């Protein structure tokens, strides 16, 4: 899931904030939060 969605989420956030590093950090935080809630399979993120 991470590989499939990260770029799309980061691009949307970048569109809103115009800061590439911030967009990447926020997108990663989204996946980290969802992983912590048990909503994502951990193997997709941990293999990165």
MDTraj code that builds the backbone (N, CA, C; nanometers):
import mdtraj as md
import numpy as np

residues = "UNK UNK UNK UNK UNK UNK UNK UNK UNK UNK UNK UNK UNK UNK UNK UNK UNK UNK UNK UNK UNK UNK UNK UNK UNK UNK UNK UNK UNK UNK UNK UNK UNK UNK UNK UNK UNK UNK UNK UNK UNK UNK UNK UNK UNK UNK UNK UNK".split()
xyz = np.array([
    [0.0828, -0.1189, 0.0000],
    [0.0000, 0.0000, 0.0000],
    [0.0875, 0.1257, 0.0000],
    [0.1936, 0.1233, 0.0783],
    [0.2823, 0.2390, 0.0852],
    [0.3336, 0.2764, -0.0532],
    [0.3846, 0.1770, -0.1257],
    [0.4401, 0.2019, -0.2592],
    [0.3348, 0.2561, -0.3552],
    [0.2129, 0.2110, -0.3405],
    [0.1060, 0.2503, -0.4318],
    [0.0515, 0.3895, -0.4022],
    [0.0510, 0.4315, -0.2787],
    [-0.0195, 0.5541, -0.2392],
    [0.0684, 0.6711, -0.1974],
    [0.1924, 0.6435, -0.1575],
    [0.2755, 0.7495, -0.1001],
    [0.2924, 0.8687, -0.1949],
    [0.3270, 0.8435, -0.3203],
    [0.3504, 0.9537, -0.4148],
    [0.2255, 1.0381, -0.4367],
    [0.1106, 0.9739, -0.4442],
    [-0.0137, 1.0479, -0.4631],
    [-0.0447, 1.1365, -0.3424],
    [-0.0270, 1.0796, -0.2242],
    [-0.0533, 1.1567, -0.1016],
    [0.0464, 1.2722, -0.0901],
    [0.1751, 1.2430, -0.1153],
    [0.2776, 1.3477, -0.1079],
    [0.2515, 1.4586, -0.2101],
    [0.2106, 1.4223, -0.3294],
    [0.1811, 1.5224, -0.4328],
    [0.0655, 1.6130, -0.3925],
    [-0.0377, 1.5529, -0.3343],
    [-0.1516, 1.6337, -0.2889],
    [-0.1088, 1.7311, -0.1796],
    [-0.0316, 1.6822, -0.0838],
    [0.0149, 1.7683, 0.0254],
    [0.1066, 1.8769, -0.0290],
    [0.1943, 1.8426, -0.1224],
    [0.2818, 1.9420, -0.1840],
    [0.2004, 2.0505, -0.2538],
    [0.0935, 2.0122, -0.3216],
    [0.0043, 2.1079, -0.3869],
    [-0.0514, 2.2082, -0.2861],
    [-0.0780, 2.1612, -0.1658],
    [-0.1349, 2.2476, -0.0616],
    [-0.0304, 2.3339, 0.0088],
    [0.0939, 2.2813, 0.0273],
    [0.1909, 2.3551, 0.1094],
    [0.3118, 2.4066, 0.0316],
    [0.3353, 2.3601, -0.0904],
    [0.4470, 2.4030, -0.1766],
    [0.5850, 2.3836, -0.1133],
    [0.5983, 2.2835, -0.0288],
    [0.7264, 2.2532, 0.0347],
    [0.7476, 2.1018, 0.0249],
    [0.8422, 2.0604, -0.0604],
    [0.8618, 1.9189, -0.0879],
    [0.8988, 1.8387, 0.0366],
    [0.9901, 1.8914, 0.1175],
    [1.0319, 1.8207, 0.2379],
    [0.9172, 1.8078, 0.3382],
    [0.8413, 1.9149, 0.3560],
    [0.7278, 1.9108, 0.4475],
    [0.6220, 1.8121, 0.3968],
    [0.5983, 1.8123, 0.2670],
    [0.4999, 1.7210, 0.2095],
    [0.5411, 1.5759, 0.2329],
    [0.6685, 1.5457, 0.2149],
    [0.7174, 1.4098, 0.2385],
    [0.7038, 1.3714, 0.3855],
    [0.7381, 1.4627, 0.4750],
    [0.7279, 1.4353, 0.6189],
    [0.5824, 1.4103, 0.6600],
    [0.4913, 1.4924, 0.6110],
    [0.3498, 1.4772, 0.6467],
    [0.2950, 1.3469, 0.5897],
    [0.3298, 1.3153, 0.4648],
    [0.2828, 1.1903, 0.4049],
    [0.3330, 1.0708, 0.4851],
    [0.4597, 1.0736, 0.5268],
    [0.5135, 0.9647, 0.6088],
    [0.4401, 0.9566, 0.7416],
    [0.4087, 1.0712, 0.8013],
    [0.3338, 1.0725, 0.9268],
    [0.1963, 1.0087, 0.9108],
    [0.1320, 1.0298, 0.7955],
    [0.0014, 0.9683, 0.7685],
    [0.0147, 0.8162, 0.7748],
    [0.1146, 0.7621, 0.7068],
    [0.1321, 0.6174, 0.7067],
    [0.1723, 0.5658, 0.8446],
    [0.2559, 0.6382, 0.9159],
    [0.2971, 0.5974, 1.0501],
    [0.1774, 0.5928, 1.1437],
    [0.0921, 0.6940, 1.1354],
    [-0.0269, 0.6988, 1.2207],
    [-0.1209, 0.5837, 1.1880],
    [-0.1443, 0.5606, 1.0596],
    [-0.2344, 0.4523, 1.0201],
    [-0.1784, 0.3154, 1.0578],
    [-0.0475, 0.2987, 1.0476],
    [0.0154, 0.1737, 1.0876],
    [-0.0058, 0.1511, 1.2372],
    [0.0107, 0.2566, 1.3156],
    [-0.0086, 0.2478, 1.4600],
    [-0.1510, 0.2145, 1.4984],
    [-0.2465, 0.2533, 1.4147],
    [-0.3869, 0.2219, 1.4396],
    [-0.4239, 0.0825, 1.3914],
    [-0.3294, 0.0162, 1.3253],
    [-0.3560, -0.1176, 1.2746],
    [-0.4323, -0.1189, 1.1440],
    [-0.4338, -0.0055, 1.0729],
    [-0.5098, 0.0038, 0.9492],
    [-0.4292, -0.0294, 0.8250],
    [-0.3005, -0.0535, 0.8395],
    [-0.2149, -0.0889, 0.7259],
    [-0.1371, -0.2148, 0.7593],
    [-0.1120, -0.2980, 0.6608],
    [-0.0241, -0.4125, 0.6882],
    [0.1198, -0.3638, 0.7069],
    [0.1829, -0.4007, 0.8164],
    [0.3144, -0.3472, 0.8508],
    [0.4235, -0.3882, 0.7526],
    [0.4125, -0.5006, 0.6876],
    [0.5208, -0.5461, 0.6000],
    [0.5427, -0.4528, 0.4828],
    [0.4414, -0.3828, 0.4343],
    [0.4583, -0.2915, 0.3209],
    [0.5442, -0.1712, 0.3575],
    [0.5315, -0.1212, 0.4760],
    [0.6080, -0.0044, 0.5175],
    [0.7471, -0.0464, 0.5654],
    [0.7556, -0.1542, 0.6386],
    [0.8836, -0.1947, 0.6955],
    [0.9817, -0.2441, 0.5906],
    [0.9344, -0.2839, 0.4755],
    [1.0235, -0.3283, 0.3683],
    [1.0882, -0.2123, 0.2958],
    [1.0508, -0.0921, 0.3228],
    [1.1077, 0.0268, 0.2569],
    [1.2393, 0.0622, 0.3180],
])
top = md.Topology()
chain = top.add_chain()
for i, resn in enumerate(residues, 1):
    res = top.add_residue(resn, chain, resSeq=i)
    for name in ("N", "CA", "C"):
        top.add_atom(name, md.element.get_by_symbol(name[0]), res)
traj = md.Trajectory(xyz[None], top)
